[in-house]
């Protein structure tokens, strides 16, 4: 990838060579937020066989470069690829004067992000269109699949944020009351208690709850050290309140029943962030929902160990071949 030729910047480190053919570009949302996207068209990536496009949507704190390995694996499968940094993270516009605060007022803001992305970038790329979303990206894509069934032929979610793991019923209720109250009282842009600007590059591998793979975690850290502006710290009260409102909306059995798109949910068995019961509930109530358990995985399935990632990719391939390409003989 020739970073000098790109209309938007890309962060490169030796540990994470991005696949050739990517073009970084700026897109602007309906409310004037500038987002960074990176696109690998079939022509630029030199694909001999083109099966369609996979759109990669990251989770909270994430950015496009973190998915370099995943992009390569998708290109090798014959897919064009595109990804975007959500507002408030990566190299997209940040929401607050303190760029390390993970903040959003309402998840409808992310709806505007994906609308701009799909409106400007998707028409450049071949169908069928498939979504691959992680964590918070899974929450946003659940909303998108509900409101825009025409966009994706299938969705694959890695540890989607369809329910937050907040402890007991009392603890979850308290978290909701505190988040809502703090936001109403004008503290929505303040860090959650105990939160700070510390990003993943400052958290030693031995203390992380994201992955068992030290090398891949090190790549994530190296990217932030090379470009500290990629880093994101803790969430704000406003983000938590917005997330809880969105989760409550998408967790409704009626809401899920309206989503006809085939959805594969990959559940990380040792996930410390996501409510696993919520993922089972979603898979049971989505008309075309399926669930696969990635044994022993922490939250970040896509940067987990080789064996755990292999199970994910096997499930991905089987699901996509059956749900999207069965009639084509793939």
Backbone as numpy.savetxt, mean C-alpha at the origin, in Angstrom:
# Nx Ny Nz CAx CAy CAz Cx Cy Cz
17.69 2.58 -14.89 16.84 3.77 -14.89 17.72 5.01 -14.89
17.48 5.91 -15.84 18.25 7.14 -15.96 17.55 8.25 -15.19
17.99 8.48 -13.95 17.31 9.45 -13.09 17.36 10.85 -13.68
18.40 11.18 -14.46 18.53 12.53 -15.01 17.43 12.84 -16.02
16.83 11.81 -16.60 15.84 12.02 -17.66 14.41 12.07 -17.11
14.26 11.91 -15.83 12.92 11.80 -15.27 12.36 13.15 -14.91
11.03 13.29 -15.05 10.40 14.55 -14.71 10.16 14.68 -13.22
10.29 13.59 -12.49 10.23 13.60 -11.03 11.42 12.80 -10.52
11.92 13.11 -9.33 13.12 12.43 -8.85 12.87 11.00 -8.39
13.94 10.21 -8.43 13.93 8.84 -7.94 15.16 8.65 -7.07
15.03 7.94 -5.95 16.14 7.71 -5.04 16.76 6.35 -5.36
18.05 6.35 -5.65 18.75 5.13 -6.01 19.83 4.81 -5.00
19.91 3.56 -4.56 20.98 3.10 -3.69 21.48 1.77 -4.26
22.76 1.44 -4.04 23.31 0.19 -4.61 22.54 -1.05 -4.18
22.00 -1.02 -2.95 21.28 -2.19 -2.44 19.94 -2.42 -3.13
19.46 -1.43 -3.88 18.11 -1.50 -4.43 18.07 -0.99 -5.87
18.70 -1.69 -6.80 18.65 -1.25 -8.20 17.24 -1.40 -8.75
16.64 -0.30 -9.19 15.29 -0.37 -9.73 15.32 -0.95 -11.15
14.29 -1.68 -11.54 14.23 -2.21 -12.90 14.32 -1.08 -13.94
14.94 -1.37 -15.04 15.08 -0.37 -16.10 13.73 -0.07 -16.72
13.62 1.13 -17.29 12.42 1.49 -18.03 11.40 2.28 -17.24
11.67 2.56 -15.97 10.71 3.30 -15.17 10.77 4.79 -15.46
9.61 5.42 -15.50 9.53 6.86 -15.68 8.79 7.47 -14.50
9.47 8.36 -13.78 8.83 9.04 -12.66 8.18 10.32 -13.16
6.99 10.61 -12.65 6.26 11.77 -13.12 5.42 12.34 -11.99
5.08 13.59 -12.12 4.19 14.24 -11.16 2.77 14.21 -11.69
1.82 13.97 -10.79 0.41 14.14 -11.13 -0.21 15.01 -10.05
-1.29 15.68 -10.36 -1.92 16.61 -9.42 -3.36 16.19 -9.19
-3.77 16.16 -7.93 -5.12 15.76 -7.56 -6.10 16.91 -7.74
-7.38 16.60 -7.60 -8.42 17.62 -7.78 -8.34 18.73 -6.74
-7.71 18.45 -5.59 -7.55 19.50 -4.56 -6.13 20.06 -4.55
-5.39 19.87 -5.64 -4.12 20.55 -5.81 -2.91 19.93 -5.17
-2.99 18.66 -4.72 -1.86 17.98 -4.11 -1.01 17.32 -5.20
0.30 17.52 -5.15 1.20 16.92 -6.13 1.68 15.56 -5.64
1.47 14.54 -6.46 1.85 13.17 -6.14 2.92 12.70 -7.10
3.81 11.85 -6.60 4.82 11.24 -7.46 4.40 9.83 -7.84
4.45 9.54 -9.13 4.18 8.19 -9.62 5.38 7.70 -10.42
5.57 6.39 -10.46 6.58 5.79 -11.33 5.88 4.74 -12.17
6.15 4.77 -13.49 5.45 3.92 -14.45 6.45 3.13 -15.28
6.21 1.83 -15.41 6.97 0.97 -16.30 6.02 0.50 -17.40
6.06 1.17 -18.55 5.22 0.74 -19.68 5.84 -0.50 -20.31
5.05 -1.28 -21.04 5.63 -2.47 -21.68 6.78 -2.14 -22.62
6.65 -1.03 -23.35 7.69 -0.66 -24.31 8.98 -0.28 -23.59
8.87 0.59 -22.58 10.06 1.06 -21.87 10.74 -0.06 -21.10
9.93 -0.98 -20.56 10.48 -2.09 -19.78 10.94 -3.24 -20.66
10.66 -3.17 -21.95 11.10 -4.21 -22.87 10.41 -5.54 -22.68
9.11 -5.52 -22.38 8.39 -6.78 -22.15 8.16 -7.52 -23.45
8.55 -8.77 -23.49 8.32 -9.60 -24.67 6.88 -10.09 -24.72
6.33 -10.37 -23.55 4.93 -10.81 -23.42 4.22 -9.84 -22.48
3.08 -9.32 -22.88 2.36 -8.34 -22.06 1.03 -8.96 -21.63
0.87 -9.11 -20.33 -0.33 -9.74 -19.80 -1.33 -8.73 -19.23
-0.91 -7.48 -19.10 -1.76 -6.48 -18.47 -0.91 -5.60 -17.58
-1.54 -4.98 -16.58 -0.84 -4.05 -15.69 -1.19 -4.35 -14.24
-0.18 -4.32 -13.39 -0.39 -4.38 -11.94 -0.06 -3.01 -11.37
-1.01 -2.43 -10.65 -0.81 -1.17 -9.95 -0.46 -1.49 -8.50
0.68 -1.00 -8.05 1.18 -1.30 -6.71 0.88 -0.12 -5.79
0.17 -0.38 -4.69 -0.23 0.66 -3.75 0.33 0.32 -2.37
1.22 1.15 -1.88 1.87 0.89 -0.60 1.02 1.27 0.59
1.59 1.02 1.77 0.91 1.31 3.01 1.41 2.61 3.63
0.99 2.85 4.85 1.42 4.05 5.57 2.93 4.02 5.74
3.57 5.12 5.55 5.03 5.37 5.62 5.76 4.99 4.34
5.12 4.26 3.41 5.87 3.67 2.30 6.02 4.62 1.11
6.89 4.20 0.19 7.20 5.00 -0.99 7.60 4.06 -2.12
7.61 4.59 -3.34 7.74 3.76 -4.53 9.00 2.89 -4.53
10.14 3.47 -4.16 11.41 2.74 -4.26 11.43 1.47 -3.41
10.67 1.45 -2.34 10.65 0.28 -1.47 10.17 -0.96 -2.23
9.43 -0.76 -3.31 8.85 -1.87 -4.06 9.66 -2.24 -5.29
10.93 -1.84 -5.33 11.77 -2.16 -6.49 11.83 -3.65 -6.79
12.02 -4.47 -5.76 12.09 -5.92 -5.97 10.76 -6.45 -6.47
9.67 -5.99 -5.90 8.34 -6.42 -6.30 8.06 -6.04 -7.75
8.44 -4.82 -8.13 8.25 -4.39 -9.52 8.97 -5.34 -10.47
10.22 -5.70 -10.14 10.97 -6.62 -10.98 10.28 -7.97 -11.12
9.70 -8.45 -10.03 9.01 -9.75 -10.07 7.74 -9.68 -10.93
7.08 -8.54 -10.90 5.88 -8.37 -11.73 6.24 -8.22 -13.20
7.29 -7.46 -13.49 7.74 -7.34 -14.87 8.13 -8.71 -15.43
8.78 -9.52 -14.61 9.18 -10.86 -15.06 7.97 -11.74 -15.38
6.83 -11.40 -14.80 5.60 -12.13 -15.06 4.85 -11.58 -16.28
5.40 -10.56 -16.90 4.78 -10.01 -18.10 3.83 -8.87 -17.87
3.88 -8.26 -16.67 2.98 -7.16 -16.37 3.70 -5.81 -16.47
3.03 -4.83 -17.09 3.45 -3.45 -16.90 3.14 -3.10 -15.44
3.81 -2.09 -14.91 3.65 -1.75 -13.50 3.59 -0.23 -13.33
2.79 0.21 -12.39 2.77 1.62 -11.99 2.53 1.68 -10.49
3.13 2.67 -9.84 2.95 2.86 -8.41 2.94 4.34 -8.10
2.43 4.70 -6.93 2.27 6.11 -6.55 2.56 6.28 -5.07
3.12 7.42 -4.71 3.27 7.79 -3.30 2.00 8.51 -2.87
1.34 7.99 -1.83 0.16 8.68 -1.30 0.55 10.07 -0.80
-0.41 10.97 -0.75 -0.15 12.29 -0.17 0.37 12.12 1.25
1.30 13.00 1.63 1.83 12.95 3.00 2.96 11.97 3.19
3.40 11.31 2.13 4.51 10.38 2.28 5.29 10.23 0.97
6.44 9.56 1.06 7.32 9.46 -0.10 7.75 10.84 -0.55
7.75 11.06 -1.85 8.10 12.37 -2.39 6.88 13.17 -2.81
5.70 12.69 -2.48 4.49 13.48 -2.71 4.40 14.60 -1.68
3.53 15.57 -1.94 3.36 16.69 -1.02 3.01 16.20 0.37
3.66 16.79 1.37 3.36 16.47 2.76 2.22 17.36 3.27
1.51 16.86 4.27 0.30 17.54 4.72 0.54 18.65 5.73
1.64 18.56 6.47 1.88 19.49 7.58 3.28 20.08 7.48
3.49 21.15 8.25 4.81 21.79 8.28 5.88 20.82 8.76
5.53 19.94 9.71 6.44 18.87 10.13 6.24 17.70 9.17
7.16 17.48 8.23 6.94 16.46 7.19 6.99 15.03 7.71
7.42 14.84 8.94 7.51 13.49 9.49 6.20 13.02 10.13
5.21 13.90 10.23 3.94 13.50 10.83 3.07 12.78 9.79
2.62 11.60 10.15 1.72 10.86 9.28 0.30 11.34 9.50
-0.19 12.19 8.61 -1.45 12.87 8.88 -2.37 12.86 7.67
-3.64 12.73 7.94 -4.69 12.94 6.94 -5.95 13.30 7.72
-6.78 14.15 7.15 -8.01 14.53 7.84 -9.12 13.51 7.63
-9.15 12.94 6.43 -10.18 11.97 6.10 -9.66 11.11 4.96
-10.04 9.84 4.92 -9.55 8.96 3.87 -10.14 9.32 2.50
-11.13 10.20 2.48 -11.61 10.70 1.19 -10.50 11.43 0.45
-9.50 11.94 1.18 -8.34 12.56 0.53 -7.56 11.53 -0.29
-7.43 10.33 0.24 -6.76 9.27 -0.51 -7.60 8.84 -1.71
-8.93 8.93 -1.58 -9.79 8.65 -2.74 -9.45 9.60 -3.88
-9.16 10.85 -3.56 -8.79 11.81 -4.59 -7.43 11.45 -5.21
-6.52 10.93 -4.37 -5.21 10.51 -4.88 -5.36 9.41 -5.93
-6.12 8.38 -5.60 -6.22 7.26 -6.53 -7.03 7.63 -7.75
-7.99 8.53 -7.60 -8.75 9.00 -8.76 -7.85 9.72 -9.75
-6.96 10.58 -9.22 -6.03 11.30 -10.09 -5.07 10.32 -10.77
-4.58 9.36 -10.01 -3.63 8.37 -10.52 -4.26 7.52 -11.62
-5.46 7.00 -11.36 -6.12 6.15 -12.34 -6.58 6.96 -13.55
-6.92 8.23 -13.33 -7.36 9.05 -14.44 -6.24 9.45 -15.38
-5.04 9.65 -14.82 -3.92 10.14 -15.64 -2.97 9.03 -16.08
-2.69 8.08 -15.20 -1.68 7.07 -15.48 -2.26 5.80 -16.11
-3.38 5.32 -15.58 -3.92 4.05 -16.04 -4.18 4.00 -17.55
-4.70 5.07 -18.17 -4.97 4.99 -19.62 -3.72 4.75 -20.47
-2.54 4.95 -19.88 -1.30 4.71 -20.61 -0.92 3.24 -20.66
-1.63 2.41 -19.92 -1.18 1.04 -19.66 -2.23 0.01 -20.07
-1.75 -1.18 -20.46 -2.66 -2.19 -21.00 -3.54 -2.85 -19.94
-4.73 -3.23 -20.36 -5.61 -4.02 -19.50 -5.32 -5.50 -19.75
-5.75 -6.36 -18.80 -6.52 -6.08 -17.60 -5.69 -5.36 -16.53
-6.38 -4.57 -15.72 -5.75 -3.85 -14.62 -5.97 -4.61 -13.32
-4.89 -4.81 -12.60 -4.90 -5.56 -11.34 -4.29 -4.69 -10.25
-4.87 -4.69 -9.07 -4.34 -3.92 -7.95 -3.61 -4.85 -6.99
-2.42 -4.43 -6.57 -1.66 -5.11 -5.51 -1.42 -4.06 -4.43
-2.05 -4.23 -3.29 -2.03 -3.19 -2.26 -1.63 -3.77 -0.91
-0.83 -2.99 -0.17 -0.39 -3.41 1.15 -0.96 -2.52 2.25
-1.40 -3.10 3.33 -1.76 -2.42 4.57 -2.75 -1.28 4.33
-2.35 -0.02 4.62 -3.24 1.11 4.41 -3.69 1.18 2.96
-2.81 0.78 2.04 -3.21 0.73 0.64 -4.38 -0.21 0.42
-4.46 -1.29 1.19 -5.59 -2.21 1.08 -6.89 -1.58 1.53
-6.83 -0.72 2.54 -8.02 0.00 2.97 -8.50 0.96 1.88
-7.55 1.69 1.31 -7.89 2.64 0.25 -8.44 1.91 -0.97
-7.85 0.77 -1.30 -8.29 0.02 -2.48 -9.61 -0.69 -2.25
-9.94 -1.01 -1.02 -11.27 -1.56 -0.74 -12.33 -0.51 -1.05
-12.06 0.73 -0.66 -12.95 1.84 -0.99 -13.06 2.02 -2.51
-11.92 1.91 -3.19 -11.90 2.08 -4.64 -12.67 0.96 -5.34
-12.50 -0.28 -4.89 -13.21 -1.40 -5.51 -14.72 -1.25 -5.32
-15.12 -0.65 -4.20 -16.55 -0.42 -3.94 -17.10 0.68 -4.83
-16.35 1.79 -4.93 -16.86 2.96 -5.65 -16.57 2.95 -7.15
-15.55 2.20 -7.56 -15.16 2.15 -8.97 -14.94 0.70 -9.41
-15.99 -0.07 -9.52 -15.83 -1.48 -9.90 -15.26 -1.66 -11.30
-15.29 -0.60 -12.10 -14.77 -0.70 -13.46 -13.25 -0.67 -13.54
-12.58 -0.30 -12.47 -11.14 -0.11 -12.53 -10.35 -1.42 -12.62
-10.62 -2.35 -11.71 -9.73 -3.51 -11.56 -10.45 -4.83 -11.84
-9.74 -5.69 -12.57 -10.26 -7.04 -12.82 -10.08 -7.93 -11.59
-9.12 -7.59 -10.74 -8.87 -8.34 -9.51 -8.01 -7.49 -8.59
-8.11 -7.76 -7.29 -7.29 -7.08 -6.28 -6.61 -8.13 -5.41
-5.34 -7.89 -5.10 -4.61 -8.74 -4.16 -4.11 -7.84 -3.03
-4.48 -8.18 -1.81 -4.16 -7.35 -0.66 -3.18 -8.07 0.26
-2.09 -7.41 0.59 -1.12 -7.92 1.56 -1.38 -7.26 2.90
-1.79 -8.06 3.88 -2.06 -7.56 5.24 -2.85 -6.25 5.21
-4.01 -6.24 4.55 -4.76 -4.99 4.39 -5.28 -4.43 5.71
-5.32 -3.12 5.79 -5.77 -2.45 7.00 -7.30 -2.40 7.03
-7.90 -3.56 7.19 -9.36 -3.66 7.29 -9.81 -3.72 8.74
-8.87 -3.68 9.64 -9.12 -3.64 11.07 -7.80 -3.46 11.77
-7.73 -2.53 12.72 -6.49 -2.26 13.44 -6.44 -3.09 14.72
-5.27 -3.58 15.04 -5.08 -4.37 16.25 -4.81 -3.41 17.41
-5.84 -3.12 18.19 -5.75 -2.12 19.25 -5.88 -2.72 20.65
-5.87 -4.05 20.74 -5.95 -4.69 22.05 -7.37 -5.12 22.38
-7.72 -5.02 23.65 -9.04 -5.45 24.11 -10.13 -4.53 23.57
-11.38 -4.93 23.77 -12.51 -4.10 23.36 -12.45 -2.76 24.07
-12.10 -2.78 25.34 -11.99 -1.53 26.11 -10.90 -0.63 25.53
-9.74 -1.23 25.23 -8.63 -0.44 24.68 -8.99 0.15 23.32
-9.68 -0.63 22.49 -10.08 -0.15 21.18 -11.08 0.99 21.29
-12.02 0.84 22.21 -13.01 1.90 22.43 -12.35 3.16 22.94
-11.41 3.01 23.88 -10.69 4.16 24.42 -9.89 4.87 23.33
-9.23 4.10 22.48 -8.45 4.69 21.39 -9.34 5.50 20.46
-10.52 4.98 20.17 -11.45 5.67 19.30 -11.93 6.98 19.94
-12.30 6.91 21.21 -12.79 8.10 21.91 -11.70 9.17 21.99
-10.49 8.75 22.33 -9.38 9.71 22.46 -9.06 10.34 21.11
-9.00 9.52 20.05 -8.66 10.05 18.73 -9.71 11.04 18.25
-10.98 10.69 18.39 -12.05 11.57 17.96 -12.06 12.85 18.78
-11.92 12.70 20.10 -11.98 13.87 20.98 -10.82 14.82 20.73
-9.61 14.26 20.59 -8.44 15.10 20.35 -8.58 15.88 19.05
-9.16 15.24 18.05 -9.34 15.91 16.76 -10.35 17.04 16.88
-11.46 16.78 17.54 -12.49 17.82 17.73 -11.93 18.99 18.53
-11.06 18.72 19.49 -10.51 19.77 20.35 -9.33 20.51 19.71
-9.00 20.17 18.48 -7.96 20.91 17.77 -6.58 20.31 17.83
-6.47 19.06 18.29 -5.16 18.40 18.38 -4.97 17.35 17.30
-5.75 17.44 16.24 -5.69 16.43 15.19 -4.33 16.29 14.54
-3.56 17.38 14.49 -2.25 17.33 13.84 -1.11 17.01 14.80
-1.45 16.65 16.04 -0.43 16.28 17.02 -0.12 14.78 16.94
1.13 14.43 17.22 1.50 13.02 17.27 0.66 12.28 18.31
0.39 11.02 18.04 -0.21 10.15 19.05 0.74 10.04 20.24
0.23 9.78 21.44 1.10 9.66 22.61 2.23 8.66 22.38
3.45 9.11 22.66 4.62 8.27 22.46 5.17 8.33 21.05
4.46 9.00 20.16 4.90 9.09 18.78 5.95 10.17 18.59
6.73 10.04 17.52 7.79 11.01 17.24 8.11 10.98 15.75
9.09 11.78 15.37 9.52 11.84 13.97 10.39 10.65 13.57
10.68 9.75 14.48 11.56 8.61 14.19 10.98 7.76 13.07
11.78 7.53 12.02 11.37 6.69 10.90 12.05 5.33 11.00
11.76 4.46 10.03 12.25 3.09 10.10 13.77 3.00 10.10
14.45 4.01 9.51 15.91 3.93 9.47 16.53 4.09 10.85
15.74 4.55 11.82 16.24 4.73 13.17 15.82 3.59 14.11
15.08 2.62 13.59 14.62 1.48 14.39 15.49 0.27 14.05
16.30 -0.22 14.98 17.16 -1.37 14.68 16.36 -2.59 14.25
16.98 -3.43 13.42 16.29 -4.61 12.92 15.73 -5.45 14.06
16.49 -5.60 15.13 16.05 -6.44 16.24 14.81 -5.93 16.95
14.45 -4.66 16.74 13.26 -4.09 17.37 12.09 -3.95 16.41
12.28 -4.33 15.16 11.23 -4.11 14.17 10.16 -5.20 14.26
8.93 -4.84 13.89 7.82 -5.80 13.87 7.26 -5.94 12.46
8.08 -5.62 11.46 7.63 -5.62 10.08 8.05 -6.86 9.31
9.29 -7.35 9.56 9.81 -8.45 8.75 10.87 -9.23 9.52
11.04 -10.50 9.14 12.11 -11.33 9.66 13.36 -11.26 8.79
13.28 -10.54 7.67 14.38 -10.51 6.71 15.26 -9.29 6.93
16.46 -9.51 7.45 17.33 -8.38 7.79 17.84 -7.65 6.55
18.12 -8.38 5.48 18.63 -7.71 4.28 17.58 -6.77 3.68
16.37 -7.25 3.52 15.33 -6.40 2.93 14.98 -5.23 3.83
15.00 -5.44 5.12 14.77 -4.33 6.05 15.91 -3.31 5.91
17.12 -3.81 5.71 18.27 -2.92 5.53 18.15 -2.07 4.27
17.57 -2.63 3.21 17.35 -1.85 1.98 16.39 -0.70 2.26
15.32 -0.99 2.96 14.34 0.02 3.36 15.04 1.15 4.14
15.88 0.77 5.08 16.60 1.76 5.88 17.58 2.56 5.04
18.27 1.88 4.12 19.27 2.56 3.28 18.63 3.63 2.41
17.44 3.37 1.92 16.74 4.36 1.10 16.43 5.62 1.89
15.98 5.45 3.13 15.64 6.62 3.94 16.91 7.37 4.36
17.97 6.65 4.62 19.22 7.32 4.98 19.77 8.12 3.80
19.59 7.58 2.58 20.06 8.30 1.39 19.21 9.56 1.17
17.91 9.44 1.43 16.99 10.57 1.21 16.05 10.66 2.41
16.48 11.36 3.47 15.66 11.46 4.69 14.25 11.97 4.45
14.06 12.70 3.33 12.71 13.21 3.05 11.72 12.10 2.73
12.23 10.89 2.48 11.33 9.75 2.29 10.74 9.26 3.61
11.40 9.53 4.71 11.00 8.97 5.99 9.72 9.57 6.53
8.97 8.76 7.26 7.75 9.21 7.92 7.73 8.65 9.32
7.36 9.49 10.26 7.31 9.08 11.66 5.94 8.54 12.06
5.58 8.82 13.30 4.33 8.29 13.85 3.11 8.99 13.27
1.97 8.40 13.51 0.70 8.98 13.07 0.23 10.08 14.02
-0.68 10.90 13.52 -1.32 11.92 14.33 -2.68 11.40 14.83
-3.26 12.17 15.77 -4.62 11.86 16.20 -5.58 11.91 15.01
-5.35 12.88 14.12 -6.22 13.02 12.95 -6.17 11.81 12.05
-4.94 11.28 11.82 -4.83 10.08 10.98 -5.57 8.92 11.62
-5.39 8.71 12.92 -6.03 7.58 13.58 -7.55 7.72 13.54
-8.06 8.92 13.79 -9.50 9.12 13.73 -10.03 8.83 12.33
-9.31 9.32 11.31 -9.72 9.08 9.93 -9.67 7.60 9.59
-8.61 6.92 10.03 -8.46 5.49 9.75 -9.59 4.69 10.41
-9.91 5.03 11.64 -10.96 4.29 12.34 -12.33 4.51 11.68
-12.58 5.72 11.20 -13.85 5.98 10.50 -13.92 5.16 9.22
-12.80 5.12 8.48 -12.79 4.38 7.22 -12.92 2.88 7.45
-12.22 2.37 8.46 -12.29 0.94 8.78 -13.72 0.57 9.17
-14.34 1.42 9.96 -15.73 1.13 10.37 -16.65 1.06 9.15
-16.42 1.94 8.19 -17.23 1.97 6.97 -17.02 0.71 6.14
-15.77 0.33 5.92 -15.49 -0.80 5.03 -15.68 -2.16 5.70
-15.82 -2.16 7.02 -15.99 -3.43 7.73 -17.45 -3.89 7.74
-18.35 -3.07 7.23 -19.76 -3.42 7.18 -19.98 -4.58 6.21
-20.77 -5.55 6.63 -21.08 -6.70 5.77 -21.79 -6.24 4.50
-22.65 -5.24 4.62 -23.36 -4.72 3.46 -22.40 -4.05 2.48
-21.46 -3.28 3.02 -20.46 -2.61 2.18 -19.63 -3.64 1.42
-19.14 -4.63 2.13 -18.31 -5.66 1.50 -19.09 -6.46 0.45
-20.37 -6.72 0.72 -21.18 -7.50 -0.21 -21.37 -6.81 -1.55
-21.20 -5.48 -1.57 -21.38 -4.71 -2.80 -20.14 -4.76 -3.70
-19.03 -5.30 -3.20 -17.78 -5.37 -3.96 -17.74 -6.70 -4.70
-17.92 -6.66 -6.02 -17.97 -7.88 -6.81 -16.60 -8.29 -7.36
-15.63 -7.38 -7.33 -14.29 -7.67 -7.84 -13.67 -8.84 -7.08
-13.04 -9.80 -7.75 -12.31 -10.85 -7.03 -11.19 -10.25 -6.18
-11.13 -10.66 -4.91 -10.15 -10.12 -3.98 -9.46 -11.26 -3.25
-8.13 -11.26 -3.29 -7.34 -12.21 -2.49 -6.72 -11.45 -1.34
-6.95 -11.92 -0.12 -6.39 -11.31 1.08 -5.29 -12.21 1.62
-4.07 -11.68 1.72 -2.96 -12.42 2.33 -2.83 -11.97 3.78
-3.03 -12.89 4.70 -2.97 -12.60 6.13 -1.61 -13.00 6.67
-0.94 -12.07 7.33 0.35 -12.34 7.96 0.11 -12.95 9.34
0.56 -14.19 9.53 0.20 -14.93 10.75 0.68 -14.23 12.02
1.82 -13.57 11.98 2.36 -12.91 13.18 2.23 -11.38 13.09
1.19 -10.91 12.45 0.98 -9.47 12.27 0.64 -8.81 13.61
1.46 -7.83 13.99 1.21 -7.11 15.24 0.41 -5.85 15.06
0.01 -5.53 13.83 -0.67 -4.26 13.55 -2.11 -4.42 13.08
-2.41 -5.52 12.41 -3.72 -5.70 11.80 -4.54 -6.74 12.56
-5.83 -6.45 12.71 -6.76 -7.37 13.37 -7.06 -8.53 12.42
-6.55 -9.69 12.77 -6.69 -10.83 11.87 -8.16 -11.26 11.71
-8.95 -11.09 12.76 -10.38 -11.45 12.66 -11.07 -10.61 11.59
-10.64 -9.37 11.45 -11.25 -8.50 10.44 -10.96 -8.99 9.04
-9.79 -9.61 8.82 -9.47 -10.12 7.50 -10.29 -11.36 7.17
-10.49 -12.21 8.17 -11.36 -13.37 7.96 -12.79 -12.91 7.66
-13.26 -11.91 8.40 -14.60 -11.37 8.19 -14.75 -10.85 6.77
-13.75 -10.08 6.32 -13.81 -9.52 4.97 -13.84 -10.62 3.91
-12.97 -11.61 4.05 -12.93 -12.70 3.07 -14.26 -13.46 3.04
-14.91 -13.58 4.20 -16.19 -14.30 4.26 -17.33 -13.50 3.64
-17.24 -12.17 3.65 -18.37 -11.35 3.21 -18.17 -10.72 1.84
-16.96 -10.75 1.31 -16.76 -10.34 -0.08 -17.30 -11.44 -0.98
-18.17 -11.14 -1.94 -18.76 -12.19 -2.77 -17.72 -13.03 -3.51
-16.60 -12.42 -3.86 -15.53 -13.14 -4.55 -14.22 -13.02 -3.78
-14.33 -13.10 -2.46 -13.17 -12.97 -1.60 -12.53 -14.30 -1.26
-11.21 -14.30 -1.16 -10.45 -15.48 -0.75 -9.36 -15.04 0.21
-8.88 -15.97 1.02 -7.86 -15.64 2.01 -6.78 -16.70 2.02
-5.52 -16.25 2.11 -4.39 -17.16 2.27 -3.60 -16.69 3.49
-3.19 -17.62 4.33 -2.40 -17.30 5.52 -0.93 -17.52 5.19
-0.11 -16.49 5.42 1.33 -16.61 5.22 1.95 -16.96 6.58
2.26 -18.22 6.76 2.71 -18.74 8.05 3.95 -18.01 8.54
3.91 -17.59 9.80 5.07 -17.00 10.45 5.43 -15.60 10.01
4.65 -15.00 9.12 5.02 -13.69 8.58 4.65 -12.56 9.52
5.54 -11.58 9.60 5.19 -10.30 10.21 4.38 -9.49 9.20
4.09 -8.25 9.55 3.17 -7.42 8.78 3.59 -7.22 7.33
4.88 -7.02 7.08 5.36 -6.67 5.73 5.66 -7.93 4.91
4.62 -8.57 4.42 4.78 -9.82 3.68 5.71 -9.66 2.48
5.63 -8.53 1.80 6.39 -8.35 0.56 7.86 -8.07 0.78
8.29 -7.82 2.03 9.72 -7.74 2.31 10.11 -8.79 3.37
9.33 -9.87 3.41 9.62 -10.96 4.33 10.71 -11.87 3.76
10.97 -12.97 4.44 11.98 -13.93 4.01 11.56 -14.60 2.70
12.52 -15.20 2.01 12.25 -15.81 0.71 11.11 -16.83 0.78
11.12 -17.69 1.78 10.12 -18.75 1.85 8.72 -18.18 2.04
8.59 -17.16 2.87 7.28 -16.55 3.09 6.81 -15.78 1.85
7.73 -15.10 1.21 7.38 -14.40 -0.02 6.99 -15.40 -1.11
7.67 -16.52 -1.15 7.35 -17.53 -2.17 5.92 -18.03 -2.02
5.48 -18.18 -0.78 4.09 -18.62 -0.56 3.13 -17.54 -1.05
3.47 -16.28 -0.79 2.62 -15.20 -1.27 2.54 -15.22 -2.79
3.69 -15.30 -3.46 3.70 -15.24 -4.92 3.01 -16.45 -5.54
3.12 -17.60 -4.91 2.40 -18.77 -5.42 0.89 -18.53 -5.36
0.44 -17.94 -4.24 -0.99 -17.64 -4.10 -1.41 -16.57 -5.09
-0.57 -15.56 -5.29 -0.85 -14.49 -6.26 -1.01 -15.08 -7.65
-0.05 -15.88 -8.08 -0.08 -16.44 -9.43 -1.31 -17.32 -9.65
-1.59 -18.19 -8.70 -2.73 -19.10 -8.84 -4.03 -18.31 -8.92
-4.16 -17.31 -8.05 -5.38 -16.50 -7.99 -5.58 -15.71 -9.28
-4.54 -15.02 -9.74 -4.65 -14.20 -10.94 -4.89 -15.07 -12.17
-4.18 -16.17 -12.28 -4.37 -17.05 -13.43 -5.80 -17.60 -13.48
-6.34 -17.93 -12.31 -7.68 -18.51 -12.27 -8.77 -17.45 -12.42
-8.60 -16.32 -11.76 -9.65 -15.31 -11.72 -9.63 -14.35 -12.91
-8.45 -14.13 -13.49 -8.34 -13.13 -14.55 -8.08 -13.77 -15.91
-7.22 -14.79 -15.94 -6.76 -15.31 -17.22 -7.22 -16.72 -17.56
-8.12 -17.28 -16.79 -8.50 -18.68 -17.01 -9.00 -18.91 -18.43
-9.77 -17.96 -18.97 -10.34 -18.14 -20.30 -9.30 -17.93 -21.40
-8.14 -17.36 -21.02 -7.09 -17.12 -22.01 -6.08 -18.26 -22.10
-6.24 -19.25 -21.22 -5.36 -20.40 -21.26 -4.04 -20.22 -20.55
-3.89 -19.17 -19.73 -2.64 -18.99 -18.98 -2.60 -19.94 -17.81
